[in-house]
Amino acid sequence: MFQKGSPKGGATGFLSMGKSASEAGSAGIPSEPPKHLHSQFQSARVLAGIYQVTTAEISTPTLSRPHRAISFTVFLISGLTLFLLQVFAFNRNNRLFQSCVFVGLPVVFSLVTYLLYQSRSLNAYWQVFFSYSTEAIALTLMWLFDDLPTKCLHLDSKKPAGMALGKVTDAVILICTVIVLARLFRISLGSIYLQKGRLRLGLIFGIVGFAVMATFGVLEAQSLGISLERIRAWIPSLLVFCLANGVMEELFARGLFLKKFEPFLGRFLSNLVTAIVFAAGHVGVTYSSDLPTFLVVVFVFALLAGWAMQKTDAIWGSALFHAGADILIMIGIFAGVKT
C-alpha cells in the first residue's frame, strides 16, 4: 500500500492546506471529486500525493505510455545497479571495493527513499525504493555475517553441509531484515507476498514443479556421470540448500518488487523487469557449460515464477518451483561438474 506520510512520519494522508479528509468535509471541501472529474483527480492523487494513495487506486491506464516507459527504465536501471554491483562485490576479494559497494548502496538507496517519501510530486514511488533499500541492507548484512555459523561449527564452506548452512543463514538474514523493516515502516507483508495467498494452488504448482525439475535434475546428473549413490549422500544438504535458496531468491528478486511495480507498469511489465534483472544477475556464473542458453532458460523460468507468484498471491509456489530448478545446478556444484 502506498501511503502519504506526514512530515513527522505519521501515516495520515494530506489534503490541501493540511486538512484531513474529515476536516475538509466539515469545512465544505469535498473529500471525493465529482464523478465526471474522477479520472483527472486520480492522476492528481498519484502524481501529487495529495490524497492517501493505495496500490488499488493507481491503475496503469492513469499513467501515460511515456510515464510507464520512464518508470520501467528507472526500475530496470535501479535493479541492475543493485544486483550486478553486489554480485561483482561478492565474487571479488577486493576488500575496498566490497566495502564501497556494501556500505554505499544501502546509503544511496535509503537516501533516495527518504527524498521520495518527502516529495509531494514523487511520493508514490517511495515504497518501490524502500524495497531496493531493504534488499541492499539485507545483502550487506549477509556480506558481514553469513559465514559466522559455519565458522562456529567448524564446517568447510565449500563442502555440501557448509554451503547448505551458509544458504540458510543468508535466507534467515534476508527474511528477518525484510520483516523487521516492513513492520517498522508499516509496510504490509501481503504487499511483498509473505502471506497465505491462494495456498492450495501455490502448493500444487510448487510441489509438481519441484518434482518435475528435481527428477529431471537427477536424471541429467546421472547422464553426466554423477552416480546415484553420491546424489543420495547429498540429499539432506541438497534439500536444505535448494529450499532456502528458493525462498531467499524469490523474495529478493520478485516478492519485494512485483506489487510495488504493478501500479506503474501493470502485471506483465512488472514481471518482465524483474525477470530481466534476475537473468542479468546470473551473467557471471561459472557452473554452466553453455552460458547463453543457461541465461535464456533462467529468463523464461523467471517469467514463469513471477507469473505463479502473481497468480497465487504468495511466494510459496514459486519458491518450491525455484528449489526444484536448483537441484541440477547444485548437484553439479557439489560434484565439481558444469551442468
C-alpha positions in Angstrom: 0.0 0.0 0.0 1.3 3.4 -0.9 0.5 6.0 1.8 1.5 9.6 2.0 3.1 10.1 5.4 3.1 13.3 7.5 6.4 15.1 7.8 6.8 13.6 11.3 6.5 10.1 9.9 2.8 9.5 10.6 0.6 7.6 8.2 -2.1 10.2 7.7 -2.7 11.4 4.2 -2.8 15.1 3.2 -5.4 17.3 1.7 -4.7 20.7 0.5 -4.0 23.3 3.3 -3.0 20.4 5.6 -6.6 19.3 6.3 -7.6 15.7 6.8 -10.5 14.3 4.7 -12.9 14.6 7.6 -11.9 18.1 8.4 -12.1 19.1 4.7 -15.7 17.7 4.6 -16.7 19.7 7.6 -15.2 22.8 6.0 -17.2 22.4 2.9 -14.4 20.9 0.8 -15.5 17.6 -0.8 -13.3 14.6 0.2 -14.0 13.0 -3.1 -14.2 14.6 -6.6 -17.4 14.7 -8.7 -17.8 11.6 -10.8 -17.2 13.4 -14.1 -13.8 14.6 -12.8 -12.8 11.3 -11.2 -10.1 10.2 -13.7 -8.4 13.6 -13.6 -8.4 13.6 -9.8 -7.0 10.1 -9.8 -4.0 11.3 -11.8 -3.5 14.2 -9.4 -3.6 11.8 -6.4 -0.9 9.6 -7.8 1.4 12.4 -9.0 1.0 15.0 -6.3 0.5 12.7 -3.2 -2.3 14.9 -2.0 -4.6 12.1 -1.0 -3.8 8.9 0.8 -2.8 6.5 -2.0 -3.2 2.8 -2.2 -2.0 0.5 -5.0 -5.6 -0.2 -5.9 -6.1 3.5 -6.8 -3.1 3.7 -9.1 -4.1 1.9 -12.3 -1.8 1.7 -15.4 -4.3 3.4 -17.7 -3.9 6.5 -15.5 -0.2 6.7 -16.4 0.8 7.7 -20.0 3.0 5.5 -22.1 6.0 7.8 -21.7 5.4 7.7 -17.9 5.3 3.9 -17.9 8.4 3.8 -20.2 10.3 6.1 -17.8 9.2 4.1 -14.8 10.2 0.8 -16.5 13.7 2.2 -17.3 14.2 3.6 -13.8 13.2 0.3 -12.2 15.4 -1.6 -14.6 18.5 0.5 -14.1 18.0 0.5 -10.3 17.6 -3.2 -10.2 20.6 -3.9 -12.4 22.7 -1.5 -10.4 21.8 -3.2 -7.1 22.1 -6.8 -8.4 25.2 -6.5 -10.6 27.3 -4.4 -8.3 26.6 -6.6 -5.3 27.2 -9.8 -7.4 30.5 -8.5 -8.5 31.4 -7.5 -5.0 30.6 -10.9 -3.6 32.7 -12.6 -6.2 35.8 -10.4 -5.7 38.3 -10.4 -2.9 39.0 -6.7 -3.1 38.0 -5.6 0.4 38.0 -1.9 -0.5 35.6 -2.4 -3.5 33.4 -4.6 -1.4 33.2 -2.0 1.4 32.3 0.7 -1.0 29.5 -1.4 -2.6 28.1 -2.8 0.6 28.2 0.4 2.5 27.4 2.8 -0.4 24.4 1.1 -1.9 22.3 0.9 1.3 23.1 4.6 2.0 22.3 5.7 -1.6 19.0 3.8 -1.9 17.9 4.8 1.6 18.6 8.5 0.8 16.6 8.2 -2.4 13.7 6.5 -0.5 13.7 9.3 2.1 13.7 12.0 -0.6 10.8 10.3 -2.4 8.9 10.0 0.8 9.2 13.7 1.4 8.3 14.6 -2.1 4.8 15.6 -3.0 5.2 15.0 -6.7 7.0 11.6 -6.5 5.8 10.3 -3.2 4.0 7.3 -4.8 7.4 5.9 -5.7 8.8 5.7 -2.2 7.8 2.1 -1.4 9.5 0.9 -4.6 12.8 2.3 -3.5 12.1 1.2 0.1 12.2 -2.4 -1.4 15.6 -1.6 -3.0 16.9 -0.2 0.2 15.7 -3.2 2.2 17.4 -5.6 -0.2 20.6 -3.6 -0.1 20.7 -3.6 3.7 20.0 -7.4 3.8 22.7 -8.1 1.3 25.2 -6.0 3.3 24.3 -8.0 6.5 24.8 -11.2 4.5 28.3 -10.0 3.5 29.1 -9.3 7.1 27.6 -12.3 8.9 26.7 -15.2 6.7 29.9 -17.1 7.4 29.6 -16.9 11.2 27.6 -20.1 11.7 29.9 -22.2 9.5 33.0 -20.9 11.4 31.4 -21.5 14.8 30.6 -25.1 13.8 34.0 -25.6 12.1 32.3 -26.5 8.8 34.0 -26.2 5.4 32.0 -23.5 3.5 33.0 -25.3 0.2 31.5 -28.6 1.2 27.8 -29.5 0.8 26.9 -29.2 4.6 28.8 -25.9 4.9 27.2 -24.5 1.8 23.7 -25.5 3.0 24.2 -23.9 6.4 25.6 -20.7 4.7 22.5 -20.5 2.5 20.1 -21.0 5.4 22.0 -18.2 7.2 21.5 -15.9 4.1 17.8 -16.7 3.9 17.3 -16.0 7.7 19.1 -12.7 7.4 17.0 -11.6 4.4 13.7 -12.7 5.9 14.4 -11.1 9.3 15.6 -7.9 7.7 12.5 -7.7 5.4 10.0 -8.4 8.2 11.6 -6.0 10.7 11.8 -3.1 8.3 8.4 -3.8 6.9 6.9 -3.7 10.4 8.9 -0.7 11.4 7.7 1.3 8.4 4.2 -0.1 8.4 4.6 -2.0 5.1 2.1 -4.8 4.6 3.7 -8.2 4.4 1.0 -9.1 1.9 2.4 -6.4 -0.4 5.6 -8.5 -0.6 3.8 -11.8 -0.9 4.6 -13.0 2.6 1.1 -14.3 3.2 -1.1 -17.4 2.7 -2.5 -16.2 -0.6 -4.0 -19.0 -2.8 -2.2 -21.6 -0.8 -3.7 -24.7 -2.3 -3.0 -23.5 -5.9 0.5 -22.4 -4.9 1.4 -25.8 -3.3 0.1 -27.7 -6.3 2.2 -25.6 -8.7 5.2 -25.7 -6.4 5.1 -29.4 -5.5 4.5 -30.5 -9.1 7.1 -28.1 -10.4 9.6 -29.2 -7.7 9.0 -32.9 -8.5 9.4 -32.5 -12.3 12.5 -30.3 -12.0 14.2 -32.4 -9.3 13.6 -35.6 -11.3 15.0 -34.0 -14.5 18.0 -32.8 -12.4 18.8 -36.2 -11.1 18.5 -37.9 -14.5 20.6 -35.2 -16.2 23.2 -35.5 -13.4 23.4 -39.3 -14.0 23.9 -38.7 -17.7 26.9 -36.5 -16.8 28.5 -39.4 -14.9 27.4 -38.5 -11.3 26.4 -41.7 -9.6 23.1 -42.1 -7.8 25.0 -43.1 -4.6 26.7 -39.8 -4.5 23.5 -37.9 -5.1 21.8 -39.9 -2.2 24.6 -38.9 0.1 23.9 -35.2 -0.7 20.1 -35.3 -0.4 20.0 -33.6 3.1 22.3 -30.8 2.0 20.6 -30.5 -1.4 17.2 -30.1 0.1 18.2 -27.6 2.7 20.3 -25.5 0.3 17.7 -25.5 -2.5 14.7 -24.8 -0.3 16.5 -22.0 1.5 17.7 -20.5 -1.8 14.3 -20.8 -3.4 12.6 -18.7 -0.6 15.5 -16.2 -0.5 15.8 -15.6 -4.2 12.1 -15.4 -4.8 11.7 -12.9 -2.1 14.6 -10.6 -3.1 14.1 -11.0 -6.9 10.3 -10.9 -7.1 8.5 -10.8 -3.8 9.9 -7.4 -2.8 9.1 -5.8 -6.1 6.2 -7.2 -8.2 3.4 -5.5 -6.3 5.4 -2.3 -5.9 5.9 -2.1 -9.7 2.4 -3.0 -10.7 0.7 0.4 -10.1 3.2 1.9 -12.6 3.7 -0.9 -15.1 0.9 -3.4 -14.8 1.4 -7.1 -14.2 3.2 -8.1 -17.3 5.8 -5.4 -17.4 6.4 -5.7 -13.7 7.2 -9.4 -14.2 9.3 -8.6 -17.3 11.6 -6.1 -15.5 12.2 -8.5 -12.6 12.9 -11.3 -15.0 15.5 -9.3 -16.9 17.2 -8.2 -13.7 17.2 -11.8 -12.3 18.7 -13.2 -15.6 21.3 -10.5 -15.7 22.3 -11.4 -12.2 23.5 -14.8 -13.5 25.8 -13.4 -16.2 28.9 -14.2 -14.2 28.1 -17.8 -13.2 30.8 -20.4 -13.7 28.8 -23.5 -13.2 27.2 -23.6 -16.6 28.8 -25.2 -19.7 26.6 -23.1 -22.1 26.1 -19.7 -20.6 23.9 -18.1 -23.3 21.5 -21.0 -23.3 21.5 -21.0 -19.5 20.6 -17.3 -19.4 17.7 -17.8 -21.7 16.4 -20.7 -19.6 16.8 -18.6 -16.4 14.9 -15.7 -18.0 12.0 -18.0 -19.1 11.9 -19.6 -15.6 11.9 -16.2 -14.0 8.9 -15.2 -16.0 7.1 -18.4 -15.0 8.0 -17.9 -11.4 6.8 -14.3 -11.4 3.5 -15.3 -13.1 3.0 -18.0 -10.5 3.6 -15.6 -7.7 1.1 -13.1 -9.1 -1.4 -15.8 -9.7 -1.2 -17.4 -6.3 -0.6 -14.1 -4.5 2.1 -15.6 -2.3 5.7 -16.7 -2.5 5.4 -20.4 -1.7 4.6 -21.9 -5.0 7.4 -20.0 -6.8 9.9 -20.8 -4.1 9.2 -24.6 -4.4 9.4 -24.5 -8.2 12.7 -22.5 -7.9 14.1 -25.0 -5.4 13.4 -27.9 -7.8 15.1 -26.0 -10.6 18.2 -25.6 -8.5 18.6 -29.3 -7.9 20.6 -30.0 -11.1 22.8 -26.9 -10.6 23.7 -27.8 -7.0 24.4 -31.5 -7.8 26.8 -30.2 -10.4 28.4 -27.8 -8.0 28.7 -30.5 -5.3 30.3 -32.8 -7.8 32.5 -30.1 -9.4 30.9 -30.6 -12.8 29.5 -27.9 -15.1 25.9 -28.7 -16.0 
